Amino acid sequence: MPAFPMTLPALAAVSYSAALAVFMLDPMLARIVSDLDADADRAFLVTTAFALPYALAQPFIGALADQLGRVKVMLTSLAAAVIATALGAAAPSLDMLIVSRFAAGFFTAGASTLCFAVAGDLLSETKRQIGFSRISAAGVGGSLSGAIASGLVADLLHWRAAILIVAAAGALSLAGAFLVLQSQWSVPPRRFVLKEAATAFGSLFRIAGLRWCFAAQMVATGLMMGLFPHIAFLVASTGDNRAFVVSTILAGFMVGSILYGLAAGLILGSLGRVGAMRCGGVLVAAALVAFGAPPDPALHFSVLVAAGIGYRALQNPLHTFAAEVAPALRGSALALYAMFSVLGQSIAPLAYARGFAVIGTMETLIIASTLFAALALLASRLLRPSQPSA
């Protein structure tokens, strides 16, 4: 399918607006708990309520998109996510806010993941990988904006206003994407067949390269992002309990991810896919070891900038591979890819906690560093664009 000039900006806007909702409540949880007179021990459920359906929805939405049309399912998912997010602004209790976040997480999964599937359909092969990096950078930018701006709006106005602004941004991107992609909306009418979806997933798992891709993404995301929940405790160990210090350090990873997205063409042109993956592995491996040094905000911000660049240098080719290896099942393949990524991010913090407690912080980070470097080398050898398509 030919791409229109505004296809990539429209998809990037969808990715950005969908990502705004991911971390928007984290800086405001204390204020929300106070306003709703809720139990602080249950506040973490607001985050879990978004992440869990986000992961579990991936296979269902991917299969649905492959059968009913990727543009249609993407835009419908975004519309539902906007409504669910907006309803959260009117939540009279923490329980109702959790319900709205559950629905928002489910539908955001469709909007954010299918951006890449639609890009894979509409962008030429020569533009696809750079296009993916741009969409990915927009998503990371959305996560960063949501985490920072929501706290600012909550301080100046109210946490409910912050939620409404995020919903409004989603509505604007929905309108823009519909105008650009409306010619791709119509597909031959058909109904969703569960057996066909199961057959599609079976076909995907029979592709050896795709199995390696899913495993590599799960492990890479776990080794990198599984460290994030522990950064607050590493900083607190110095006696500094300021939340904004942790937010600033974590922002380094998002900044690095955006920098990679902006420089993806230059990096891939200079190093190639294999070279980018291996160099990315070295950067992240070095960054993981650096976190074993005494916590220093400026140093660790810089370390996470480098880690963001390195992680995306490995992850972007994996993402592109998942989209290219089975074009007819692209939506399902990318949904599974996203699911394994979120699973890695969910499991790894527990592994890090166990390692820190049993063998020590530096020892655990050295093991994680070695594993990441080995993973990058192995993945660069095993994943080839010539893998057979389903």
N, C-alpha and C positions, 0 to 999 in steps of 0.2 A: 504494500500500500504506500502511495506517495505521502510524504509528510508536508504539512503546510508550514510556512515560515514561523508561525507562532506556536507550533506544537510543543516544542521543548520548553519555552517559557510557561505555557499553560500547565504542563505536567509538573514543572518545577514549583509552580505556585500551589498546586494541589499537594505536593509533597511537603512544602513549607507549612501550609495551613494545617495539614493533618498532624504534623509533628509538634505544632504549638501546644497541643493538648497533652502531650506525653508527660512532661515534667511540670506543667503549670501549677499544680496544687502543692508540690513539695515545699516551696518557700512559704506557703500560706497556711500550712497545716495547724500550727499553733494558734493562729488567729481564728481559723475555722472551728477548731475544737472549743475555743473560748466562746465564740459567738453562738454556737449551737448547743452549748452546755453539755458537751459529749465527754466520754471517757477517753483520755489521752492514750490509753493502752490500745485502743481500737483504731487509732488514727492511721496506722500503717495499712489498714485494710483498704483505704482509699487508693493507695498505690497498687496493691495486689489486685484489687477489683478491676483495674485497667489492664494490667500486664497479662493476667491469666487468660481472659477471653481473647486478648490480642494474639496470643500464641495459638490457642486452641481453634480459633476461627480460620486460621490460614488454609488448611487443607480444604475445608468446606467452601470457602469463598473462591479459592483458586479453581476448584472443579466447576463451581457454578459459573465462573467467568468464562472458562473454556467452552462451556456448552451454550450459554445464553448471550455471550458477547462481552468482551473485556471492558470496553468503554462504558457500556450500559451499567454493568455491575459496579465499576469504579465510581461513577458519578452518583448512582443510587446509594452506594455505601457512604459516600461523602455527605450526601444530603441527610441521611439518617444519623451520621455522626454529629453533624451540626445541630440537629434537633435534640439529640441526647445531651450534648454539651450544654446547650442553652437551658434545658430543663434543670440541669445541675445548679444553675444560678438561682433557681426558685426553690431549691431543696429546703424543707423546713427542719430537717434532722440529718444527722450524720448517716443514718441508714438509707435515707432517700438519696443522699449524695453518692453513696456507694453504689446504689442501683443505677443511677445515671452514668457513673463512671464505668460500670460493667458494660452497659449498652454502648457507650462511646468507645470503649476499647475494642469491642467486637467489630463495630462498623469502621473504625479507623484502620483496622487491619486490612480491610478491603481497599480503602482509598490509597493508603501508603504503598502497599505491595503491588497493586495493579498499575500504579504509575509506571513501574518498570516493564511490566508485561505489555502495556500499551505502547511505550517507547520502543520496545523490541519489535512490535508489529509495524510501527509507522516510520522509524528511522532506518536509514540504510546501514548496512553492515559496517561501513567505514566510519559512520558517525555514532554507532550504537554505544561503544564503550565510553567515549567522551560524554555522550548524552547521559549515560548512567551515572557518571561521576558528577555531572552538574545536578541531576535530580537528587543524588545522595547528599551533595553539599547543601542543597536547599533544605533537605530534611534535617540535617544536622543544625543548620542555621535556625530552623524553626524550633528545634529542641532548646537551643541556646536562648533564643528570644523569649520563648515561653517561660523558661526558668527564671530569667532575669527580669523581664518586663512585668510578669504577673506580680512579683513581690513589690515592685515599684508602684504599680497601679493600686495594689491592695493598701499600701501605705498612704497614697494620696487620695484615693476614693474609697474603695471597698473590695473585698475579695470577690463578691458577686459581680461587680463591674468588670473585674479581670476576666472572669469566665465568659461574660457576655461579649467582651471584645474579641476573645478567641473564637467564639461562635460566629461573630460577624465576619472575621477574617476568612473563616471557612466558607461562609455564604458567598463572599466576593469571589473567592477562587473557584467555587462551584459555578457561578454565573459565567466567569471568563472561560473556564474549560468547556462548558457546554456550548458557548458560542463558537469556539475554535474546533471542537470535535463533534459537533452535531451531525455532520455528514457521515460519521462512523457509528452513529447511534443505532441505526436500523440493522438488524440481522434477521435471517430467516427464523420465523417463529418456531419454537420447539419447547419441550418441557424438560425439566431436570431429571436425569435418570441416575439413581444411586449406583446401579451396577456399572454403568459406564464410567462413573467417577472412580470406583474401586479398580476397574480395569486400567484406567489411566495411571493411577498411583503404582499399580503393579508393574506397568510398562516402564515407568520412570526408575523404579528401584532395580530393574534388571540392567540398567545402564551403569556399568562399573564406574566410569568417570564421575557420574552424578552422585553415586554413593560416596565416593571420596570427597566430592565437593561439599556435600551436606555435612559430613563428619569434620572436614577441615574448618568449615565456617563455625560449627558448634564449638569446637575446641579453641579456635582463634578468638572468638568473641568471649568465651568463658575466661580464657587466660588474661585477656586485656580488661574487659569490662567487669569481670568478677572481682577485680581489685577495688573498684570505685566505692562500694559501701564501706570499705575499711579505711579509706583515706581520712575520714573524719576522726577515726580513733587514732590514726598515726599522728595527725595534727594535735589532737587533744593530749597525746602523751607528752607534749612539750609544755602543757599548761595553758595552751591557747584554745579556748572553747568558742571562738567567734565563728558563727556559721558562714559569714560572708567570705572568710578566708578559704574555707573548703569549697565554696561555690566558685571562687576565683581560680583555684587550682584546677577544678574539674572543667572549667571553661577552656582551659588550655587544650584539652583533647578535642573539643568541638572546633576551636580555632584551627588546630592542625588539620582536622578533617575538611574544613572549608578551604584551607590553603591548598590541600591536595586536589580538591575539586576544581579550583581555579587553574592549577598548574598541570592538570592531568594530561593534556595534550602534549606538553613539553616533556613530562616525565616518561610517558609511554613512547613518545617519539625517540627519546634518547636511550632508554633502557630496554624497551620492549616489554611484553607482558611478563616473561620469565624473570628478566632482570629487575623489574619493579617489585615482583613478589619477593625475591630474595633480599633486595635492599630493604624492603619494608620489614622483613623478618629480623634483620640486623638492628634496625632502629628500635623496634618494639622490645627486642631482647635486651638491648642496652638500657632502655627506659625502665624496664622492670627491675633490673639490678639497681639502677639509680635510686629507686624508691626505698631501698634498704638503708640509704644514708640518713642522717638526722634530718627530720622534716624542716624544710625551708620553703616558704611560699613561692618566692621568686624562682628558685631552682626547680621546684616541682611543677610549677606552671610551665616553664620552658621544657621540662622533660615530657610533660603531657602533650605539648604542641608537637614535639618530635614523634611521640607515640601515635598521635592522631594521623600524622602524615604516613607513618609506617604501616599502621593498621589498615588504612584505606588503600595503600599501595598493594597490600595482599588481598584485601577483601573485594576491591573493585573487579579484578580479573575473575575471582570466584563467582561474583554476582553475574558478571557478563557470561561466563561459561554456563551457569544455570539457565540463563535465558536463551542461549544459542543452541544447546545440545539437542533439544526436542521442541522445535518451533510450534508444532501442532498442539503441544501440551504446555505451552509457555506459562500460562497462568497457574497451573497446578505445580509446575516445577518451582516457580518463584515463591509460591505460597509455602511449599515444603521447606525451601531454603530459609525463608523468614522464620518459620516455626522452629527449625533447628537452631537458628541464631538466638532466638529468645530463650530457648531451653538451656543453651550454654550459659547465657547471661544469668539465668535463674539458679542453676546448679553450682556454678563455680564459687560464688561467695562462701558457700558452706565448706567447700574444699579448702579455700584459702584460710578460713577460720580454723579448721582442723589442723592445717599445716603450721600456722602461726603458733598454735597452742602446744603442739607436740614436738616440732623440730626447730621452731624459731622463725622469726620474720625474714632475716636475710637468707637463711637456708631455703626457705620456701620460695622466695623470689628468685633465687638462683635456679632452682628446679624449673619454675615457670618460665624463666628466660630461656633455658636450654630447650625446653619443650617447644616454645614458640619458634625459635630459630630452626629446629629440626622440622617442625611442621611446615614452615615456609619453603624449605628446601625440598621436602617430599612433595608438597602440593605443586610446586613449580615443575616438577618432573612428571607427575602423574596426570595432571589435567591438561589435555590437549584439545584444541578446537576441532580436531578431526574425529572426535568420538562419534559413534553412530547416533543418528537421531531416531526418536520413537515414531 
